Amino acid sequence: MSMVGNKSRLTGATKELATRWAETRHYWNDAKSREFDERFMRDLFAGVDRTGTTIDKLNQVLEKITSDCE
């Protein structure tokens, strides 16, 4: 699978997780859920955003390498 395809899969899975997390917060909305959100979910979502940017940059490098080798 291509880098772009992997990024799309990661982004899609993260959007699904964000939707499910938002649904969960309707039922679980106390101090522990807020702590969980701050400790895990926010970092996860931020990490996925950074990873998407890194995948884009890596894809550009790989395309350049491929072009240079042809």
mmCIF file as Biopython writes it, N, C-alpha, C and O atoms, coordinates in Angstrom:
data_model
#
loop_
_atom_site.group_PDB
_atom_site.id
_atom_site.type_symbol
_atom_site.label_atom_id
_atom_site.label_alt_id
_atom_site.label_comp_id
_atom_site.label_asym_id
_atom_site.label_entity_id
_atom_site.label_seq_id
_atom_site.pdbx_PDB_ins_code
_atom_site.Cartn_x
_atom_site.Cartn_y
_atom_site.Cartn_z
_atom_site.occupancy
_atom_site.B_iso_or_equiv
_atom_site.auth_seq_id
_atom_site.auth_asym_id
_atom_site.pdbx_PDB_model_num
ATOM 1   N N  . MET A ? 1  ? 0.846   -1.182 0.000   1.0 0.0 1  A 1 
ATOM 2   C CA . MET A ? 1  ? 0.000   0.000  0.000   1.0 0.0 1  A 1 
ATOM 3   C C  . MET A ? 1  ? 0.886   1.237  0.000   1.0 0.0 1  A 1 
ATOM 4   O O  . MET A ? 1  ? 1.968   1.238  0.586   1.0 0.0 1  A 1 
ATOM 5   N N  . SER A ? 2  ? 0.427   2.265  -0.647  1.0 0.0 2  A 1 
ATOM 6   C CA . SER A ? 2  ? 1.203   3.492  -0.770  1.0 0.0 2  A 1 
ATOM 7   C C  . SER A ? 2  ? 1.187   4.290  0.535   1.0 0.0 2  A 1 
ATOM 8   O O  . SER A ? 2  ? 0.385   4.042  1.436   1.0 0.0 2  A 1 
ATOM 9   N N  . MET A ? 3  ? 2.090   5.241  0.599   1.0 0.0 3  A 1 
ATOM 10  C CA . MET A ? 3  ? 2.149   6.118  1.770   1.0 0.0 3  A 1 
ATOM 11  C C  . MET A ? 3  ? 0.842   6.904  1.903   1.0 0.0 3  A 1 
ATOM 12  O O  . MET A ? 3  ? 0.317   7.070  3.004   1.0 0.0 3  A 1 
ATOM 13  N N  . VAL A ? 4  ? 0.328   7.381  0.776   1.0 0.0 4  A 1 
ATOM 14  C CA . VAL A ? 4  ? -0.910  8.155  0.794   1.0 0.0 4  A 1 
ATOM 15  C C  . VAL A ? 4  ? -2.064  7.270  1.265   1.0 0.0 4  A 1 
ATOM 16  O O  . VAL A ? 4  ? -2.928  7.716  2.020   1.0 0.0 4  A 1 
ATOM 17  N N  . GLY A ? 5  ? -2.074  6.031  0.820   1.0 0.0 5  A 1 
ATOM 18  C CA . GLY A ? 5  ? -3.109  5.090  1.262   1.0 0.0 5  A 1 
ATOM 19  C C  . GLY A ? 5  ? -3.032  4.823  2.759   1.0 0.0 5  A 1 
ATOM 20  O O  . GLY A ? 5  ? -4.054  4.751  3.442   1.0 0.0 5  A 1 
ATOM 21  N N  . ASN A ? 6  ? -1.815  4.678  3.258   1.0 0.0 6  A 1 
ATOM 22  C CA . ASN A ? 6  ? -1.644  4.464  4.694   1.0 0.0 6  A 1 
ATOM 23  C C  . ASN A ? 6  ? -2.093  5.681  5.492   1.0 0.0 6  A 1 
ATOM 24  O O  . ASN A ? 6  ? -2.706  5.549  6.551   1.0 0.0 6  A 1 
ATOM 25  N N  . LYS A ? 7  ? -1.783  6.863  4.979   1.0 0.0 7  A 1 
ATOM 26  C CA . LYS A ? 7  ? -2.221  8.079  5.654   1.0 0.0 7  A 1 
ATOM 27  C C  . LYS A ? 7  ? -3.746  8.149  5.675   1.0 0.0 7  A 1 
ATOM 28  O O  . LYS A ? 7  ? -4.341  8.524  6.686   1.0 0.0 7  A 1 
ATOM 29  N N  . SER A ? 8  ? -4.368  7.791  4.572   1.0 0.0 8  A 1 
ATOM 30  C CA . SER A ? 8  ? -5.832  7.814  4.497   1.0 0.0 8  A 1 
ATOM 31  C C  . SER A ? 8  ? -6.452  6.838  5.488   1.0 0.0 8  A 1 
ATOM 32  O O  . SER A ? 8  ? -7.442  7.156  6.148   1.0 0.0 8  A 1 
ATOM 33  N N  . ARG A ? 9  ? -5.870  5.659  5.589   1.0 0.0 9  A 1 
ATOM 34  C CA . ARG A ? 9  ? -6.375  4.663  6.551   1.0 0.0 9  A 1 
ATOM 35  C C  . ARG A ? 9  ? -6.233  5.177  7.973   1.0 0.0 9  A 1 
ATOM 36  O O  . ARG A ? 9  ? -7.157  5.053  8.777   1.0 0.0 9  A 1 
ATOM 37  N N  . LEU A ? 10 ? -5.078  5.754  8.285   1.0 0.0 10 A 1 
ATOM 38  C CA . LEU A ? 10 ? -4.836  6.291  9.622   1.0 0.0 10 A 1 
ATOM 39  C C  . LEU A ? 10 ? -5.808  7.422  9.934   1.0 0.0 10 A 1 
ATOM 40  O O  . LEU A ? 10 ? -6.386  7.474  11.019  1.0 0.0 10 A 1 
ATOM 41  N N  . THR A ? 11 ? -5.982  8.324  8.978   1.0 0.0 11 A 1 
ATOM 42  C CA . THR A ? 11 ? -6.893  9.449  9.169   1.0 0.0 11 A 1 
ATOM 43  C C  . THR A ? 11 ? -8.325  8.970  9.354   1.0 0.0 11 A 1 
ATOM 44  O O  . THR A ? 11 ? -9.043  9.469  10.220  1.0 0.0 11 A 1 
ATOM 45  N N  . GLY A ? 12 ? -8.739  8.009  8.548   1.0 0.0 12 A 1 
ATOM 46  C CA . GLY A ? 12 ? -10.096 7.466  8.660   1.0 0.0 12 A 1 
ATOM 47  C C  . GLY A ? 12 ? -10.334 6.788  9.997   1.0 0.0 12 A 1 
ATOM 48  O O  . GLY A ? 12 ? -11.375 6.985  10.624  1.0 0.0 12 A 1 
ATOM 49  N N  . ALA A ? 13 ? -9.372  5.993  10.431  1.0 0.0 13 A 1 
ATOM 50  C CA . ALA A ? 13 ? -9.503  5.308  11.718  1.0 0.0 13 A 1 
ATOM 51  C C  . ALA A ? 13 ? -9.548  6.309  12.867  1.0 0.0 13 A 1 
ATOM 52  O O  . ALA A ? 13 ? -10.281 6.123  13.839  1.0 0.0 13 A 1 
ATOM 53  N N  . THR A ? 14 ? -8.762  7.364  12.747  1.0 0.0 14 A 1 
ATOM 54  C CA . THR A ? 14 ? -8.741  8.384  13.795  1.0 0.0 14 A 1 
ATOM 55  C C  . THR A ? 14 ? -10.057 9.159  13.839  1.0 0.0 14 A 1 
ATOM 56  O O  . THR A ? 14 ? -10.550 9.485  14.919  1.0 0.0 14 A 1 
ATOM 57  N N  . LYS A ? 15 ? -10.619 9.451  12.681  1.0 0.0 15 A 1 
ATOM 58  C CA . LYS A ? 15 ? -11.924 10.126 12.646  1.0 0.0 15 A 1 
ATOM 59  C C  . LYS A ? 15 ? -12.999 9.251  13.280  1.0 0.0 15 A 1 
ATOM 60  O O  . LYS A ? 15 ? -13.853 9.735  14.023  1.0 0.0 15 A 1 
ATOM 61  N N  . GLU A ? 16 ? -12.945 7.963  12.976  1.0 0.0 16 A 1 
ATOM 62  C CA . GLU A ? 16 ? -13.906 7.031  13.577  1.0 0.0 16 A 1 
ATOM 63  C C  . GLU A ? 16 ? -13.733 6.986  15.093  1.0 0.0 16 A 1 
ATOM 64  O O  . GLU A ? 16 ? -14.717 6.993  15.832  1.0 0.0 16 A 1 
ATOM 65  N N  . LEU A ? 17 ? -12.500 6.941  15.551  1.0 0.0 17 A 1 
ATOM 66  C CA . LEU A ? 17 ? -12.232 6.946  16.987  1.0 0.0 17 A 1 
ATOM 67  C C  . LEU A ? 17 ? -12.739 8.229  17.630  1.0 0.0 17 A 1 
ATOM 68  O O  . LEU A ? 17 ? -13.333 8.189  18.707  1.0 0.0 17 A 1 
ATOM 69  N N  . ALA A ? 18 ? -12.510 9.364  16.981  1.0 0.0 18 A 1 
ATOM 70  C CA . ALA A ? 18 ? -12.965 10.643 17.516  1.0 0.0 18 A 1 
ATOM 71  C C  . ALA A ? 18 ? -14.492 10.666 17.630  1.0 0.0 18 A 1 
ATOM 72  O O  . ALA A ? 18 ? -15.043 11.175 18.606  1.0 0.0 18 A 1 
ATOM 73  N N  . THR A ? 19 ? -15.156 10.117 16.634  1.0 0.0 19 A 1 
ATOM 74  C CA . THR A ? 19 ? -16.625 10.047 16.674  1.0 0.0 19 A 1 
ATOM 75  C C  . THR A ? 19 ? -17.088 9.175  17.828  1.0 0.0 19 A 1 
ATOM 76  O O  . THR A ? 19 ? -17.987 9.554  18.578  1.0 0.0 19 A 1 
ATOM 77  N N  . ARG A ? 20 ? -16.478 8.016  17.969  1.0 0.0 20 A 1 
ATOM 78  C CA . ARG A ? 20 ? -16.850 7.094  19.055  1.0 0.0 20 A 1 
ATOM 79  C C  . ARG A ? 20 ? -16.539 7.701  20.420  1.0 0.0 20 A 1 
ATOM 80  O O  . ARG A ? 20 ? -17.304 7.531  21.369  1.0 0.0 20 A 1 
ATOM 81  N N  . TRP A ? 21 ? -15.427 8.400  20.514  1.0 0.0 21 A 1 
ATOM 82  C CA . TRP A ? 21 ? -15.051 9.034  21.768  1.0 0.0 21 A 1 
ATOM 83  C C  . TRP A ? 21 ? -16.070 10.112 22.128  1.0 0.0 21 A 1 
ATOM 84  O O  . TRP A ? 21 ? -16.464 10.231 23.289  1.0 0.0 21 A 1 
ATOM 85  N N  . ALA A ? 22 ? -16.493 10.888 21.151  1.0 0.0 22 A 1 
ATOM 86  C CA . ALA A ? 22 ? -17.505 11.927 21.393  1.0 0.0 22 A 1 
ATOM 87  C C  . ALA A ? 22 ? -18.816 11.291 21.869  1.0 0.0 22 A 1 
ATOM 88  O O  . ALA A ? 22 ? -19.473 11.814 22.770  1.0 0.0 22 A 1 
ATOM 89  N N  . GLU A ? 23 ? -19.189 10.173 21.267  1.0 0.0 23 A 1 
ATOM 90  C CA . GLU A ? 23 ? -20.392 9.462  21.706  1.0 0.0 23 A 1 
ATOM 91  C C  . GLU A ? 23 ? -20.236 8.956  23.141  1.0 0.0 23 A 1 
ATOM 92  O O  . GLU A ? 23 ? -21.163 9.044  23.946  1.0 0.0 23 A 1 
ATOM 93  N N  . THR A ? 24 ? -19.079 8.439  23.439  1.0 0.0 24 A 1 
ATOM 94  C CA . THR A ? 24 ? -18.807 7.930  24.791  1.0 0.0 24 A 1 
ATOM 95  C C  . THR A ? 24 ? -18.897 9.040  25.823  1.0 0.0 24 A 1 
ATOM 96  O O  . THR A ? 24 ? -19.386 8.831  26.933  1.0 0.0 24 A 1 
ATOM 97  N N  . ARG A ? 25 ? -18.423 10.218 25.453  1.0 0.0 25 A 1 
ATOM 98  C CA . ARG A ? 25 ? -18.439 11.347 26.388  1.0 0.0 25 A 1 
ATOM 99  C C  . ARG A ? 25 ? -19.859 11.771 26.767  1.0 0.0 25 A 1 
ATOM 100 O O  . ARG A ? 25 ? -20.055 12.419 27.795  1.0 0.0 25 A 1 
ATOM 101 N N  . HIS A ? 26 ? -20.847 11.413 25.948  1.0 0.0 26 A 1 
ATOM 102 C CA . HIS A ? 26 ? -22.242 11.704 26.309  1.0 0.0 26 A 1 
ATOM 103 C C  . HIS A ? 26 ? -22.671 10.902 27.537  1.0 0.0 26 A 1 
ATOM 104 O O  . HIS A ? 26 ? -23.513 11.345 28.318  1.0 0.0 26 A 1 
ATOM 105 N N  . TYR A ? 27 ? -22.078 9.713  27.696  1.0 0.0 27 A 1 
ATOM 106 C CA . TYR A ? 27 ? -22.454 8.821  28.800  1.0 0.0 27 A 1 
ATOM 107 C C  . TYR A ? 27 ? -21.439 8.824  29.932  1.0 0.0 27 A 1 
ATOM 108 O O  . TYR A ? 27 ? -21.782 8.581  31.089  1.0 0.0 27 A 1 
ATOM 109 N N  . TRP A ? 28 ? -20.204 9.096  29.594  1.0 0.0 28 A 1 
ATOM 110 C CA . TRP A ? 28 ? -19.125 9.084  30.590  1.0 0.0 28 A 1 
ATOM 111 C C  . TRP A ? 28 ? -18.518 10.483 30.614  1.0 0.0 28 A 1 
ATOM 112 O O  . TRP A ? 28 ? -17.596 10.792 29.859  1.0 0.0 28 A 1 
ATOM 113 N N  . ASN A ? 29 ? -19.048 11.311 31.488  1.0 0.0 29 A 1 
ATOM 114 C CA . ASN A ? 29 ? -18.608 12.697 31.533  1.0 0.0 29 A 1 
ATOM 115 C C  . ASN A ? 29 ? -18.388 13.105 32.982  1.0 0.0 29 A 1 
ATOM 116 O O  . ASN A ? 29 ? -19.198 13.811 33.584  1.0 0.0 29 A 1 
ATOM 117 N N  . ASP A ? 30 ? -17.281 12.643 33.517  1.0 0.0 30 A 1 
ATOM 118 C CA . ASP A ? 30 ? -16.919 12.990 34.883  1.0 0.0 30 A 1 
ATOM 119 C C  . ASP A ? 30 ? -15.436 13.349 34.920  1.0 0.0 30 A 1 
ATOM 120 O O  . ASP A ? 30 ? -14.798 13.492 33.877  1.0 0.0 30 A 1 
ATOM 121 N N  . ALA A ? 31 ? -14.909 13.491 36.098  1.0 0.0 31 A 1 
ATOM 122 C CA . ALA A ? 31 ? -13.499 13.883 36.235  1.0 0.0 31 A 1 
ATOM 123 C C  . ALA A ? 31 ? -12.567 12.860 35.594  1.0 0.0 31 A 1 
ATOM 124 O O  . ALA A ? 31 ? -11.564 13.237 34.987  1.0 0.0 31 A 1 
ATOM 125 N N  . LYS A ? 32 ? -12.881 11.583 35.719  1.0 0.0 32 A 1 
ATOM 126 C CA . LYS A ? 32 ? -12.016 10.544 35.136  1.0 0.0 32 A 1 
ATOM 127 C C  . LYS A ? 32 ? -12.054 10.572 33.613  1.0 0.0 32 A 1 
ATOM 128 O O  . LYS A ? 32 ? -11.034 10.337 32.965  1.0 0.0 32 A 1 
ATOM 129 N N  . SER A ? 33 ? -13.209 10.854 33.040  1.0 0.0 33 A 1 
ATOM 130 C CA . SER A ? 33 ? -13.268 10.922 31.575  1.0 0.0 33 A 1 
ATOM 131 C C  . SER A ? 33 ? -12.474 12.119 31.068  1.0 0.0 33 A 1 
ATOM 132 O O  . SER A ? 33 ? -11.815 12.038 30.032  1.0 0.0 33 A 1 
ATOM 133 N N  . ARG A ? 34 ? -12.537 13.215 31.790  1.0 0.0 34 A 1 
ATOM 134 C CA . ARG A ? 34 ? -11.750 14.388 31.394  1.0 0.0 34 A 1 
ATOM 135 C C  . ARG A ? 34 ? -10.259 14.108 31.541  1.0 0.0 34 A 1 
ATOM 136 O O  . ARG A ? 34 ? -9.458  14.517 30.700  1.0 0.0 34 A 1 
ATOM 137 N N  . GLU A ? 35 ? -9.894  13.416 32.603  1.0 0.0 35 A 1 
ATOM 138 C CA . GLU A ? 35 ? -8.491  13.032 32.788  1.0 0.0 35 A 1 
ATOM 139 C C  . GLU A ? 35 ? -8.029  12.110 31.662  1.0 0.0 35 A 1 
ATOM 140 O O  . GLU A ? 35 ? -6.941  12.287 31.116  1.0 0.0 35 A 1 
ATOM 141 N N  . PHE A ? 36 ? -8.856  11.132 31.321  1.0 0.0 36 A 1 
ATOM 142 C CA . PHE A ? 36 ? -8.534  10.217 30.231  1.0 0.0 36 A 1 
ATOM 143 C C  . PHE A ? 36 ? -8.357  10.985 28.926  1.0 0.0 36 A 1 
ATOM 144 O O  . PHE A ? 36 ? -7.425  10.728 28.164  1.0 0.0 36 A 1 
ATOM 145 N N  . ASP A ? 37 ? -9.261  11.928 28.678  1.0 0.0 37 A 1 
ATOM 146 C CA . ASP A ? 37 ? -9.190  12.742 27.469  1.0 0.0 37 A 1 
ATOM 147 C C  . ASP A ? 37 ? -7.879  13.517 27.426  1.0 0.0 37 A 1 
ATOM 148 O O  . ASP A ? 37 ? -7.198  13.528 26.400  1.0 0.0 37 A 1 
ATOM 149 N N  . GLU A ? 38 ? -7.528  14.155 28.514  1.0 0.0 38 A 1 
ATOM 150 C CA . GLU A ? 38 ? -6.303  14.953 28.563  1.0 0.0 38 A 1 
ATOM 151 C C  . GLU A ? 38 ? -5.045  14.101 28.469  1.0 0.0 38 A 1 
ATOM 152 O O  . GLU A ? 38 ? -4.091  14.473 27.786  1.0 0.0 38 A 1 
ATOM 153 N N  . ARG A ? 39 ? -5.039  12.958 29.154  1.0 0.0 39 A 1 
ATOM 154 C CA . ARG A ? 39 ? -3.832  12.124 29.203  1.0 0.0 39 A 1 
ATOM 155 C C  . ARG A ? 39 ? -3.609  11.317 27.940  1.0 0.0 39 A 1 
ATOM 156 O O  . ARG A ? 39 ? -2.466  11.089 27.543  1.0 0.0 39 A 1 
ATOM 157 N N  . PHE A ? 40 ? -4.685  10.883 27.304  1.0 0.0 40 A 1 
ATOM 158 C CA . PHE A ? 40 ? -4.527  9.945  26.196  1.0 0.0 40 A 1 
ATOM 159 C C  . PHE A ? 40 ? -5.080  10.444 24.865  1.0 0.0 40 A 1 
ATOM 160 O O  . PHE A ? 40 ? -4.367  10.454 23.861  1.0 0.0 40 A 1 
ATOM 161 N N  . MET A ? 41 ? -6.319  10.847 24.853  1.0 0.0 41 A 1 
ATOM 162 C CA . MET A ? 41 ? -6.968  11.145 23.580  1.0 0.0 41 A 1 
ATOM 163 C C  . MET A ? 41 ? -6.378  12.376 22.893  1.0 0.0 41 A 1 
ATOM 164 O O  . MET A ? 41 ? -6.112  12.343 21.691  1.0 0.0 41 A 1 
ATOM 165 N N  . ARG A ? 42 ? -6.176  13.440 23.627  1.0 0.0 42 A 1 
ATOM 166 C CA . ARG A ? 42 ? -5.628  14.655 23.008  1.0 0.0 42 A 1 
ATOM 167 C C  . ARG A ? 42 ? -4.238  14.406 22.431  1.0 0.0 42 A 1 
ATOM 168 O O  . ARG A ? 42 ? -3.932  14.845 21.322  1.0 0.0 42 A 1 
ATOM 169 N N  . ASP A ? 43 ? -3.397  13.699 23.190  1.0 0.0 43 A 1 
ATOM 170 C CA . ASP A ? 43 ? -2.055  13.375 22.692  1.0 0.0 43 A 1 
ATOM 171 C C  . ASP A ? 43 ? -2.134  12.477 21.466  1.0 0.0 43 A 1 
ATOM 172 O O  . ASP A ? 43 ? -1.370  12.648 20.515  1.0 0.0 43 A 1 
ATOM 173 N N  . LEU A ? 44 ? -3.053  11.522 21.487  1.0 0.0 44 A 1 
ATOM 174 C CA . LEU A ? 44 ? -3.210  10.618 20.354  1.0 0.0 44 A 1 
ATOM 175 C C  . LEU A ? 44 ? -3.604  11.389 19.099  1.0 0.0 44 A 1 
ATOM 176 O O  . LEU A ? 44 ? -3.000  11.209 18.041  1.0 0.0 44 A 1 
ATOM 177 N N  . PHE A ? 45 ? -4.611  12.244 19.213  1.0 0.0 45 A 1 
ATOM 178 C CA . PHE A ? 45 ? -5.063  13.005 18.055  1.0 0.0 45 A 1 
ATOM 179 C C  . PHE A ? 45 ? -3.976  13.949 17.549  1.0 0.0 45 A 1 
ATOM 180 O O  . PHE A ? 45 ? -3.790  14.088 16.340  1.0 0.0 45 A 1 
ATOM 181 N N  . ALA A ? 46 ? -3.266  14.587 18.452  1.0 0.0 46 A 1 
ATOM 182 C CA . ALA A ? 46 ? -2.168  15.472 18.043  1.0 0.0 46 A 1 
ATOM 183 C C  . ALA A ? 46 ? -1.055  14.670 17.367  1.0 0.0 46 A 1 
ATOM 184 O O  . ALA A ? 46 ? -0.471  15.118 16.380  1.0 0.0 46 A 1 
ATOM 185 N N  . GLY A ? 47 ? -0.771  13.497 17.900  1.0 0.0 47 A 1 
ATOM 186 C CA . GLY A ? 47 ? 0.257   12.641 17.308  1.0 0.0 47 A 1 
ATOM 187 C C  . GLY A ? 47 ? -0.114  12.180 15.913  1.0 0.0 47 A 1 
ATOM 188 O O  . GLY A ? 47 ? 0.743   12.103 15.032  1.0 0.0 47 A 1 
ATOM 189 N N  . VAL A ? 48 ? -1.373  11.874 15.709  1.0 0.0 48 A 1 
ATOM 190 C CA . VAL A ? 48 ? -1.828  11.467 14.380  1.0 0.0 48 A 1 
ATOM 191 C C  . VAL A ? 48 ? -1.692  12.628 13.401  1.0 0.0 48 A 1 
ATOM 192 O O  . VAL A ? 48 ? -1.294  12.422 12.254  1.0 0.0 48 A 1 
ATOM 193 N N  . ASP A ? 49 ? -2.013  13.834 13.830  1.0 0.0 49 A 1 
ATOM 194 C CA . ASP A ? 49 ? -1.848  15.005 12.961  1.0 0.0 49 A 1 
ATOM 195 C C  . ASP A ? 49 ? -0.382  15.174 12.557  1.0 0.0 49 A 1 
ATOM 196 O O  . ASP A ? 49 ? -0.074  15.413 11.390  1.0 0.0 49 A 1 
ATOM 197 N N  . ARG A ? 50 ? 0.516   15.049 13.535  1.0 0.0 50 A 1 
ATOM 198 C CA . ARG A ? 50 ? 1.950   15.172 13.231  1.0 0.0 50 A 1 
ATOM 199 C C  . ARG A ? 50 ? 2.405   14.047 12.303  1.0 0.0 50 A 1 
ATOM 200 O O  . ARG A ? 50 ? 3.217   14.263 11.403  1.0 0.0 50 A 1 
ATOM 201 N N  . THR A ? 51 ? 1.882   12.865 12.529  1.0 0.0 51 A 1 
ATOM 202 C CA . THR A ? 51 ? 2.247   11.722 11.694  1.0 0.0 51 A 1 
ATOM 203 C C  . THR A ? 51 ? 1.796   11.928 10.256  1.0 0.0 51 A 1 
ATOM 204 O O  . THR A ? 51 ? 2.520   11.585 9.322   1.0 0.0 51 A 1 
ATOM 205 N N  . GLY A ? 52 ? 0.610   12.485 10.076  1.0 0.0 52 A 1 
ATOM 206 C CA . GLY A ? 52 ? 0.125   12.779 8.730   1.0 0.0 52 A 1 
ATOM 207 C C  . GLY A ? 52 ? 1.050   13.722 7.995   1.0 0.0 52 A 1 
ATOM 208 O O  . GLY A ? 52 ? 1.345   13.517 6.817   1.0 0.0 52 A 1 
ATOM 209 N N  . THR A ? 53 ? 1.509   14.752 8.678   1.0 0.0 53 A 1 
ATOM 210 C CA . THR A ? 53 ? 2.453   15.699 8.085   1.0 0.0 53 A 1 
ATOM 211 C C  . THR A ? 53 ? 3.764   15.003 7.733   1.0 0.0 53 A 1 
ATOM 212 O O  . THR A ? 53 ? 4.337   15.248 6.671   1.0 0.0 53 A 1 
ATOM 213 N N  . THR A ? 54 ? 4.230   14.145 8.616   1.0 0.0 54 A 1 
ATOM 214 C CA . THR A ? 54 ? 5.476   13.411 8.379   1.0 0.0 54 A 1 
ATOM 215 C C  . THR A ? 54 ? 5.336   12.459 7.199   1.0 0.0 54 A 1 
ATOM 216 O O  . THR A ? 54 ? 6.259   12.325 6.395   1.0 0.0 54 A 1 
ATOM 217 N N  . ILE A ? 55 ? 4.190   11.801 7.093   1.0 0.0 55 A 1 
ATOM 218 C CA . ILE A ? 55 ? 3.954   10.902 5.961   1.0 0.0 55 A 1 
ATOM 219 C C  . ILE A ? 55 ? 3.997   11.686 4.654   1.0 0.0 55 A 1 
ATOM 220 O O  . ILE A ? 55 ? 4.574   11.223 3.670   1.0 0.0 55 A 1 
ATOM 221 N N  . ASP A ? 56 ? 3.389   12.868 4.640   1.0 0.0 56 A 1 
ATOM 222 C CA . ASP A ? 56 ? 3.424   13.697 3.433   1.0 0.0 56 A 1 
ATOM 223 C C  . ASP A ? 56 ? 4.857   14.036 3.043   1.0 0.0 56 A 1 
ATOM 224 O O  . ASP A ? 56 ? 5.228   13.933 1.873   1.0 0.0 56 A 1 
ATOM 225 N N  . LYS A ? 57 ? 5.655   14.436 4.013   1.0 0.0 57 A 1 
ATOM 226 C CA . LYS A ? 57 ? 7.056   14.787 3.734   1.0 0.0 57 A 1 
ATOM 227 C C  . LYS A ? 57 ? 7.847   13.568 3.255   1.0 0.0 57 A 1 
ATOM 228 O O  . LYS A ? 57 ? 8.640   13.661 2.318   1.0 0.0 57 A 1 
ATOM 229 N N  . LEU A ? 58 ? 7.624   12.439 3.901   1.0 0.0 58 A 1 
ATOM 230 C CA . LEU A ? 58 ? 8.307   11.208 3.509   1.0 0.0 58 A 1 
ATOM 231 C C  . LEU A ? 58 ? 7.907   10.791 2.100   1.0 0.0 58 A 1 
ATOM 232 O O  . LEU A ? 58 ? 8.745   10.338 1.320   1.0 0.0 58 A 1 
ATOM 233 N N  . ASN A ? 59 ? 6.649   10.942 1.780   1.0 0.0 59 A 1 
ATOM 234 C CA . ASN A ? 59 ? 6.177   10.612 0.438   1.0 0.0 59 A 1 
ATOM 235 C C  . ASN A ? 59 ? 6.863   11.482 -0.610  1.0 0.0 59 A 1 
ATOM 236 O O  . ASN A ? 59 ? 7.217   10.996 -1.684  1.0 0.0 59 A 1 
ATOM 237 N N  . GLN A ? 60 ? 7.052   12.766 -0.306  1.0 0.0 60 A 1 
ATOM 238 C CA . GLN A ? 60 ? 7.754   13.656 -1.230  1.0 0.0 60 A 1 
ATOM 239 C C  . GLN A ? 60 ? 9.197   13.196 -1.447  1.0 0.0 60 A 1 
ATOM 240 O O  . GLN A ? 60 ? 9.697   13.202 -2.571  1.0 0.0 60 A 1 
ATOM 241 N N  . VAL A ? 61 ? 9.852   12.800 -0.366  1.0 0.0 61 A 1 
ATOM 242 C CA . VAL A ? 61 ? 11.235  12.325 -0.471  1.0 0.0 61 A 1 
ATOM 243 C C  . VAL A ? 61 ? 11.295  11.050 -1.305  1.0 0.0 61 A 1 
ATOM 244 O O  . VAL A ? 61 ? 12.165  10.907 -2.163  1.0 0.0 61 A 1 
ATOM 245 N N  . LEU A ? 62 ? 10.378  10.131 -1.056  1.0 0.0 62 A 1 
ATOM 246 C CA . LEU A ? 62 ? 10.371  8.870  -1.808  1.0 0.0 62 A 1 
ATOM 247 C C  . LEU A ? 62 ? 10.085  9.114  -3.290  1.0 0.0 62 A 1 
ATOM 248 O O  . LEU A ? 62 ? 10.677  8.461  -4.149  1.0 0.0 62 A 1 
ATOM 249 N N  . GLU A ? 63 ? 9.194   10.036 -3.591  1.0 0.0 63 A 1 
ATOM 250 C CA . GLU A ? 63 ? 8.921   10.368 -4.992  1.0 0.0 63 A 1 
ATOM 251 C C  . GLU A ? 63 ? 10.155  10.966 -5.659  1.0 0.0 63 A 1 
ATOM 252 O O  . GLU A ? 63 ? 10.444  10.659 -6.816  1.0 0.0 63 A 1 
ATOM 253 N N  . LYS A ? 64 ? 10.875  11.809 -4.948  1.0 0.0 64 A 1 
ATOM 254 C CA . LYS A ? 64 ? 12.098  12.402 -5.494  1.0 0.0 64 A 1 
ATOM 255 C C  . LYS A ? 64 ? 13.151  11.329 -5.725  1.0 0.0 64 A 1 
ATOM 256 O O  . LYS A ? 64 ? 13.813  11.323 -6.762  1.0 0.0 64 A 1 
ATOM 257 N N  . ILE A ? 65 ? 13.308  10.440 -4.787  1.0 0.0 65 A 1 
ATOM 258 C CA . ILE A ? 65 ? 14.281  9.346  -4.934  1.0 0.0 65 A 1 
ATOM 259 C C  . ILE A ? 65 ? 13.927  8.511  -6.157  1.0 0.0 65 A 1 
ATOM 260 O O  . ILE A ? 65 ? 14.798  8.190  -6.966  1.0 0.0 65 A 1 
ATOM 261 N N  . THR A ? 66 ? 12.661  8.162  -6.293  1.0 0.0 66 A 1 
ATOM 262 C CA . THR A ? 66 ? 12.215  7.366  -7.424  1.0 0.0 66 A 1 
ATOM 263 C C  . THR A ? 66 ? 12.484  8.090  -8.726  1.0 0.0 66 A 1 
ATOM 264 O O  . THR A ? 66 ? 12.964  7.490  -9.688  1.0 0.0 66 A 1 
ATOM 265 N N  . SER A ? 67 ? 12.175  9.382  -8.760  1.0 0.0 67 A 1 
ATOM 266 C CA . SER A ? 67 ? 12.398  10.187 -9.960  1.0 0.0 67 A 1 
ATOM 267 C C  . SER A ? 67 ? 13.889  10.266 -10.296 1.0 0.0 67 A 1 
ATOM 268 O O  . SER A ? 67 ? 14.272  10.155 -11.461 1.0 0.0 67 A 1 
ATOM 269 N N  . ASP A ? 68 ? 14.723  10.457 -9.279  1.0 0.0 68 A 1 
ATOM 270 C CA . ASP A ? 68 ? 16.162  10.567 -9.500  1.0 0.0 68 A 1 
ATOM 271 C C  . ASP A ? 68 ? 16.776  9.257  -9.972  1.0 0.0 68 A 1 
ATOM 272 O O  . ASP A ? 68 ? 17.791  9.265  -10.669 1.0 0.0 68 A 1 
ATOM 273 N N  . CYS A ? 69 ? 16.182  8.149  -9.607  1.0 0.0 69 A 1 
ATOM 274 C CA . CYS A ? 69 ? 16.742  6.848  -9.971  1.0 0.0 69 A 1 
ATOM 275 C C  . CYS A ? 69 ? 16.286  6.374  -11.349 1.0 0.0 69 A 1 
ATOM 276 O O  . CYS A ? 69 ? 16.807  5.387  -11.867 1.0 0.0 69 A 1 
ATOM 277 N N  . GLU A ? 70 ? 15.332  7.059  -11.937 1.0 0.0 70 A 1 
ATOM 278 C CA . GLU A ? 70 ? 14.831  6.625  -13.242 1.0 0.0 70 A 1 
ATOM 279 C C  . GLU A ? 70 ? 15.667  7.163  -14.366 1.0 0.0 70 A 1 
ATOM 280 O O  . GLU A ? 70 ? 15.381  6.891  -15.532 1.0 0.0 70 A 1 
#
